Amino acid sequence: MRRATTDLADLLAALDAGADLAQRHLWLVQLLAWIRGPQESVPAALGRVQLFLDAMESRPELQERLRAWWGTLADTVDMTPLLADFGFAPRIALVSEFAERVRSKLLPGSPETIDASELFSLALPSTFDAKWLGAVPEADLLRLVALLSETPEHTSRWQKVLLDAITYCAGQILSTGFAPELRLRMSEQARAAQPFHALIRDVESLRVEVLHGLRTRNRLDEAAQRLRERLEACRAATATVYQHFEDNGISVGLVFRLRQLRERILRVRALLDCLLSPTPAVSAARLLAQLVQVGQERRSLRALLSSNSSMLAAKVAERSAETGEHYITRTPAEYRSMLAKASGGGAVMAFTTLIKFGLYALALSAFWGGFWAGVNYAVSFVLIQLLHFTVATKQPAMTAPAMAAKLKELDSEDSVQAFVDEVSHLVRSQVAAVLGNVLVVFPAVLGLSLLYALATGGPALDQAKALQVFESQHLLGPSVLFAAFTGVLLFASSIIAGWVENWFVLHRLDSAMRYNPRITGSLGNARAARWARFLRENISGFAANISLGFMLGLIPVFAHFFGLGLDVRHVTLSSGQIAAASATFGLEVLHLPAFWWAVATIPLLGALNVAVSFYLAFGLALRARNVSGIDRSRIYTAIRARLRTDALSFFIPVRRPS
């Protein structure tokens, strides 16, 4: 306490209303730093507040200097932006907002400013400030008010600042509500009600009642209630935009605007409570504590990434869930159909594998080798899509959102069991797809390689290259890690697919292709309609296949350029490569340990490709749908019970009595 008293004496001696701008503000920063102390105890900070008040009340000359300092501060610093705009992001773009937050963290702030928001961030930079500000007793707050003001004009000035902040917020709400891209997405009923039109009028009515000398409490309460009802009507009108998103695609920019609008409505309500409170000092302290928390979130990189990832999750999950339903088999007939489609995909991938080795023979530079490998993969994946075949590893990232969508229906034990049934359907669908791909691609590549050897008189791969293939696929090598990394790429392709499909739907490109006069004039009405329907049904698949193909081809090249040594291991492609290498040795391959080590890797490659991409997509979908941890634990318990009692249902379709 002796040291605290000494520090306080130095602070009081430095109080000078006639000092320059920076020194006046530095005194405030130093005072609040002294009150904050080591940030270990809120009662200790409150004790320092009382110590400051006692010192001020015991010395009348200090009170005069403090009032003069406060009057100068109030005259030179505009408080309205702090109350109305502090904590709101000025930009939508993630990259620019991220850069702004990094700048605020790395670059020091200056007390030589008339921006109240900048001074506030400098003076109250810690979450601890919100704790002690919110805990200051009302008696101490009243003592502080008495020290800072001695005339009613100070109270009127505070009311005007609050009213100006409310007016500023209302203007921002009005401009957002009148934005065409938002207004056109509201429901017809919301547009007809015109809730935004009278917002400024209600704010001005409140201003008159607060500042008018002959006001009555009843008139003031009526004006405040009208404004609250108007704000609620504005909030309800903008909420109807989310219904439009469900059918017509999600816009991150619009979601950002809607969230900002909702937060501004909440800010106006907080300012109203502070303006009309019977204990304005307590309300002001609580408001400042809230602004400290807002400032912490405004500077947080984690909060920014969390907010944007949740918007991206909502955008992707809705689109992928619709597509993912097609990859889940529930009956023996659908299971056999999946096997047939996967077999067709394996046959196409056999040619893809041999073309890849042909590209190696050209000895292209690293970039062009990766680029043309990407073209090879992308063309093959698109061809598989157009032929209505399937590649096993592309399914999980699409099926995960479809599964997560059903988690919101878990209202009974029967619904939990029904979800576990869906999980078993999904797992055996993946098993069927992997088996169909691998069991066809291996013999197909083997046969094509033998035909090539008969036609040319030599194997497709020499023995050195074949042994290199076996070693690269070795079970004890890095192939398992590369397979997990490939699962990440599979998930990334589903993100791109969801984003592209959402963009296509949001901008109504299918409708534009169907009805735009220039397009119909070139293609004709019937052909334009067919093209529009075709792209609407296949745009997601095109985006996923093309992006995945180029990622598989180019990312290893860029990784090697930076010395990372990453590679990809796609179970179907790896199986084809092992088959091509086996053809070089003929039956002698059965005596090579390297061959069996490579074959033993194939099940793990398939499992990791599927599991990693599904896990990431499922987590994203759960985040988008806000599924509780309780529901998740119920599901995990039910799945473990099913594995103990009926594990076979996860691998082959089981006929059950209806």
Secondary structure, DSSP 8 states (H G I E B T S, - for coil): -HHHHHHHHHHHHT--TTS-HHHHHHHHHHHHHHHHTTSS-HHHHHHHHHHHHHHHHT-HHHHHHHHHHHHHHHHHSB-HHHHHHTT--S---HHHHHHHHHHHHHS---S---BHHHHHHHHS-SHHHHHHHHH--HHHHHHHHHHH--SHHHHHHHHHHHHHHHHHHHHHHHHHHT-HHHHTTS-HHHHHH-TTTTHHHHHHHHHHHHH-TT--HHHHHHHHHHHHHHHHHHHHHHHTHHHHHHHH---HHHHHHHHHHHHHHHHHHHHHHHHH-SSHHHHHHHHHHHHHHHHHHHH-HHHHHHHHHHHHHHHHHHHHHHHHGGG---SHHHHHHHHHHHHHHHHHHHHHHHHHHHHHHTT--HHHHHHHHHHHHHHHHHHHHHTT---GGGSHHHHHHHHHHGGGG--SHHHHHHHHHHHHHHHHHHHHHHHHHHHHHHHHHHHHHHHHHHHHSS-SS-HHHHHHHHHHT-TTTTHHHHHHHHHHHHHHHHHHHHHHHHHHHHTTHHHHHHH-HHHHHHH-HHHHHHHHHHHHHHHHHHHHHHHHHHHHHHHHHHHHHTT-------HHHHHHHHHHHHHHHGGGGGG-HHHHHHHHHHHHHHHHHHHHHHHHHHHHHHHHHT--HHHHHHHHHHHHHHHHHHGGGGTS------
